[in-house]
Amino acid sequence: MSLHEKLLQVHAAIRQPVKDGYNPHFNSSFASLNECTKVVAEAVRSVEGCDYWQRAVYNPEASCWEMQTVFCADGEEVVLSTHPFRDNANPQQTASATTYARRYSLQSAFNLAAEDDDGMDASMPPEPAFEQTNDVLRIAYQRMGDAIEGWCRRHGCDSPEEIQAKKDGVKKRPEWPSQCKSLDYINSLTREFQDA
């Protein structure tokens, strides 16, 4: 049986992951890396002679790391998915970016229908290019969301509705459409809410 045929068997055996993770910042659920890994491992190892792994490879042309998900059957291997991520000076941000990259690469490689953006769309504009946003910007959006929530708590408007209204207000600023993917702009908004 060819590698391709075995991969088809693996895809047929995949059960979709449950959303077992929770993001309190956006009151949303997502499929965790643990859950995605579990469903993929179950399906892959149900087909004789198959396995998979993930590896981080540095791409000098893009100046970033790439998380590859590799499928192997009877000594042959193929890279099913590559997800870019950036190494950061902050080890916690690096770990977070690595986790996102592993999760999204797995979901792409094995067609996991988890609808998983970890709630980040709550602070992102509804644009079709969202999937191409890099992990550094994702982390910046999360920090901005945290800063807005902190501002709301300090000013006594900490109900979920008030917090969401404040986040929506940021997206109504006139400069938002042209600056919403600028890391410098997002960081300046974060500082604005942290300092106020």
C-alpha positions as a printed Julia matrix, in Angstrom:
196×3 Matrix{Float64}:
   0.0    0.0    0.0
   1.4    3.41  -0.96
   2.03   6.31   1.41
  -0.85   8.17  -0.23
  -3.25   5.27   0.31
  -2.24   4.97   3.95
  -2.72   8.7    4.44
  -6.25   8.36   3.05
  -6.91   5.63   5.62
  -5.63   7.89   8.38
  -7.91  10.73   7.27
 -10.86   8.33   7.23
 -10.06   7.35  10.83
  -9.8   10.92  12.15
 -12.42  11.95  14.7
 -12.87  15.66  15.1
 -11.44  17.21  18.29
 -13.59  18.62  21.04
 -13.11  22.19  22.19
 -11.54  21.41  25.54
  -9.64  24.7   25.98
 -11.02  27.99  27.27
  -9.78  31.53  26.7
 -11.11  33.71  29.57
 -10.02  36.9   27.79
 -12.59  36.39  25.03
 -14.98  33.95  26.73
 -14.39  31.4   23.96
 -13.55  27.72  23.59
 -10.94  26.09  21.38
  -9.39  22.67  20.71
  -6.17  22.48  22.73
  -2.85  21.18  21.43
  -3.31  18.16  23.72
  -6.7   17.33  22.17
  -5.46  17.82  18.59
  -2.4   15.66  19.27
  -4.56  12.94  20.82
  -7.0   12.62  17.89
  -4.19  12.66  15.31
  -2.12  10.07  17.18
  -5.14   7.77  17.51
  -5.87   7.9   13.78
  -2.27   7.68  12.55
  -1.36   4.76  14.78
  -4.51   2.88  13.81
  -2.98   2.33  10.36
  -0.1   -0.16  10.35
   3.36   1.23   9.62
   2.36   4.9   10.0
   3.53   7.65  12.3
   3.86  11.43  12.37
   5.96  14.08  14.07
   6.47  17.81  14.15
   9.73  19.69  13.77
  10.79  23.32  13.87
  12.93  24.4   10.92
  14.44  27.86  10.46
  13.68  29.56   7.13
  16.39  32.2    6.51
  14.58  33.68   3.51
  11.51  34.52   5.6
  13.56  35.19   8.76
  11.27  32.99  10.8
  10.84  29.47  12.1
   8.42  27.03  10.48
   6.6   24.23  12.26
   6.37  21.25   9.94
   3.98  18.34  10.42
   5.49  15.24   8.82
   3.69  12.0    7.97
   5.62   8.75   7.6
   4.57   5.35   6.24
   6.9    2.38   5.77
  10.02   4.53   5.66
   8.65   7.2    3.3
   7.8   10.66   4.6
   6.02  13.77   3.39
   5.6   17.24   4.93
   1.83  17.77   5.16
   1.77  21.28   6.59
   4.1   24.16   7.38
   3.11  26.96   9.76
   5.45  29.96  10.27
   6.21  31.44  13.67
   8.76  33.87  15.06
  11.2   33.38  17.89
  10.91  36.14  20.49
  13.27  37.5   23.12
  10.57  36.68  25.69
  10.59  32.89  26.29
   6.89  32.88  27.22
   5.97  34.49  23.9
   8.19  32.0   22.08
   6.49  29.09  23.85
   3.07  30.52  23.03
   3.99  31.0   19.36
   5.35  27.44  19.21
   2.14  26.04  20.7
   0.0   27.96  18.2
   2.2   26.78  15.33
   2.01  23.13  16.41
  -1.77  23.3   16.83
  -2.49  25.04  13.54
  -0.04  22.89  11.59
  -1.75  19.74  12.94
  -5.2   21.08  12.11
  -4.14  21.92   8.58
  -2.26  18.66   7.98
  -5.08  16.39   9.1
  -8.14  18.52   8.22
  -9.26  19.02  11.81
 -12.46  21.05  11.78
 -11.91  22.78  15.09
 -12.71  26.34  13.89
  -9.8   27.24  16.09
  -8.52  30.8   16.3
  -8.44  30.71  20.12
 -10.92  33.58  20.24
  -8.61  36.07  18.57
 -11.27  37.12  16.07
 -12.89  39.02  18.93
 -10.11  41.57  18.63
  -9.35  41.31  14.9
 -11.11  42.96  11.97
 -13.23  40.55   9.9
 -10.91  40.34   6.91
 -10.22  37.3    4.71
  -6.46  37.75   5.1
  -6.67  36.97   8.83
  -5.27  33.44   8.37
  -2.02  34.92   7.08
  -1.47  37.09  10.15
   1.75  36.0   11.84
   2.0   34.79  15.4
   3.79  37.92  16.62
   0.75  39.99  15.65
  -1.6   37.46  17.25
   0.26  37.82  20.53
   0.18  41.62  20.22
  -3.61  41.51  19.75
  -3.97  39.36  22.84
  -1.84  41.79  24.87
  -3.96  44.67  23.58
  -7.14  42.82  24.63
  -5.66  42.25  28.09
  -4.77  45.94  28.36
  -8.31  46.99  27.39
  -9.78  44.62  29.98
  -7.41  46.01  32.6
  -8.48  49.56  31.69
 -12.14  48.58  32.04
 -11.57  47.05  35.48
  -9.68  50.12  36.71
 -12.51  52.37  35.54
 -15.37  50.3   36.96
 -16.82  49.08  33.65
 -15.89  45.44  33.86
 -19.02  43.63  32.7
 -18.5   41.46  29.58
 -20.76  43.79  27.6
 -18.83  46.91  28.62
 -15.47  45.27  27.9
 -16.65  44.16  24.46
 -18.03  47.63  23.74
 -14.64  49.13  24.57
 -12.9   46.64  22.23
 -15.41  47.4   19.49
 -14.76  51.11  20.01
 -11.09  50.61  19.18
 -12.06  49.04  15.84
 -14.25  52.08  15.04
 -11.33  54.5   15.17
 -10.74  56.13  11.76
  -7.15  54.9   11.51
  -8.05  51.26  12.34
  -8.62  49.96   8.77
  -5.21  51.1    7.57
  -3.25  50.42  10.78
  -4.86  47.28  12.23
  -2.05  45.02  11.01
   0.75  47.31  12.1
   2.6   45.86  15.1
   3.75  49.35  16.14
   0.17  50.63  16.1
  -1.18  47.68  18.12
   1.63  48.1   20.65
   0.86  51.84  20.92
  -2.79  51.01  21.67
  -1.67  48.54  24.32
   0.47  51.22  25.99
  -2.41  53.7   25.74
  -4.71  51.45  27.74
  -2.01  50.34  30.15
  -1.08  53.92  31.02
  -4.59  55.38  31.24
